[in-house]
């Protein structure tokens, strides 16, 4: 596949973003380390071509980054929050200017559609806007003291160095969700991106460094360390990093959470999802089909909010399955930079192997294939990472259904009786990220949102499971980790809370009426 013929020249994109064919994998901002660690090659899943290489971060590079970051924190925390917000505003403006090439690089390096790549950069812009407003609203509370002549209040202080471990499927947006908030809160950041998408991370660091240098931001406020999982383990064990924000698999999150918990640090975990849409008898098919299909095949099923399960009432089961099968027949798979295509490739051949293995496991447990899967072959699929979206009829109790499968496999199942039976099925998995119900029955929608309803961090009515606005806190419960990123009051995780009491009298009364006379 020749991207130049498609109107996309990857060399021009890299030049616009300041990314080289061979790059350093460690930076404190404007400074890039010259240590040559193990080389990481970034091959595009779109066509298998080598985009560029990165010399991974060494242990010495990591140590230098942490020292520089903590030194920078002493200065950055003293800058008024609205001034920090102004720097983030300028970063958002810069992202507007380079939205197209950065979105193209996201699409080409990760394999998601160009619309989704551009949408991911838009999320970065949106969170910068959110953070600018937040920089003037880092508020505490005032409380009435039980002692006369005393005033009580609480305030929030910057936490320090925030470690960010992000996944390949959203190679830039999740980083920005954390950094934009952390920076306006007065924190400094060190980022370990996925080694599967290193070049988008380097582009973000270059863009940030340019804006920060123009505003005399101390070197070390934004640090980058690219390497394998060992770097993430070092960060998780490092007492100098008070907060670790980790996005990825439940297995990875358990490892990070255990390490951080052992040193009594703080962790923000946004882990796997096993997301379901409940389809009731009153559901509008015109909404069900696009919601379910995009949820299942968007980003080739590689979103943590991808729709994994459809729980369909037996009265409408055949009609719904028929409509979705018809929609699957219209899905066009190919180069994600071509906006006529609906679905691109999986991230790599390991992901393809996992996809095939999951299909076989579902069949072995008694699953019935409704839409056949498989690997696509031919010149336009030369990377070997393109697969067919698959639908399998299953029981919710199947072992494979209880796991998150990061691929375009949609498990479908029936329910009978009232909506409470469907809610019980939806909740009967270890994960609790996103959920949805399609219904025109007010009682069913309210039951779904009630205390006895969905146990997920995200619960939607008449929209799908996939996609979220930055204004709301993003994250889930159970094995999804319990963390919250992005909007609402998610900013509080990046700060330390302090309760203050001021005595403005010439007496020293003790709380609870305790007497201590000398």
SULGI-V221837 format. One record per backbone hydrogen bond with DSSP energy under -1.0 kcal/mol. NH is the residue of the N-H (numbers start at 0). CO is the residue of the C=O. Records with the same first field share a line. If there is no record, write none. Layout:
# SULGI-V221837
NH=CO + CO
This chain:
# SULGI-V221837
6=3
7=2
12=8
13=9
14=10
15=11
16=12
18=13
22=52
24=54
26=223
27=30
32=25
39=53
41=51
43=48
47=43
50=41
52=20
53=39
54=22
55=37
56=225
61=57
62=58
63=59
64=60
65=61
66=62
67=63
68=64
69=65
70=66
71=67
72=68
74=71
75=71
76=72
77=74
78=75
83=79
84=80
85=81
86=82
87=83
88=84
89=85
90=86
91=87
92=88
93=89
94=90
95=91
96=92
97=93
101=97
102=98
103=99
104=100
105=101
106=102
107=103
108=104
109=105
110=106
113=335
116=112
117=113
118=114
119=115
120=116
121=117
122=118
123=119
124=120
125=121
126=122
127=123
128=124
129=125
130=126
131=127
132=128
133=129
134=130
135=132
136=133
138=136
142=151
149=146
150=501
151=142
152=499
153=140
154=497
156=495
158=493
161=187
162=242
163=189
164=244
165=191
175=171
176=172
177=173
178=174
179=175
181=177
182=178
183=179
184=180
185=182
186=181
187=159
188=220
189=161
190=222
191=163
196=193
201=197
202=198
203=199
204=200
205=201
206=202
207=203
208=204
209=205
210=206
211=207
212=208
213=209
215=212
216=211
219=27
220=217
222=188
223=26
224=190
225=24
230=227
232=228
233=229
234=230
235=231
236=232
240=237
242=160
243=265
244=162
245=267
246=164
247=269
252=248
253=249
254=250
255=251
256=252
257=253
258=254
259=255
260=256
261=257
263=260
264=259
265=241
267=243
269=245
270=479
276=308
277=435
278=310
279=437
282=279
286=283
287=283
288=284
290=286
291=287
292=288
293=289
294=290
295=291
296=292
297=293
299=296
300=297
301=298
305=302
306=294
307=274
308=274
309=410
310=276
311=412
312=278
313=414
315=312
319=315
320=316
321=317
322=318
323=319
324=320
325=321
326=322
327=323
328=324
329=326
330=327
333=342
337=334
340=337
341=331
342=331
345=384
351=347
352=348
353=349
354=350
355=351
356=352
357=353
358=354
359=355
360=356
361=357
362=358
363=359
364=360
365=362
366=361
367=392
369=390
370=390
375=385
380=377
381=378
383=380
387=373
389=407
390=370
391=409
392=367
393=411
397=394
401=397
406=404
408=406
409=389
410=307
411=391
412=309
414=311
420=417
422=418
423=419
424=420
425=421
426=422
428=426
435=275
436=459
437=277
444=440
445=441
446=442
447=443
448=444
452=449
453=447
456=431
457=432
459=434
461=436
471=468
473=484
476=431
478=429
479=476
480=477
481=475
482=268
484=473
486=471
487=470
489=486
491=488
492=489
493=490
494=491
495=156
497=154
499=152
501=150
503=148
513=510
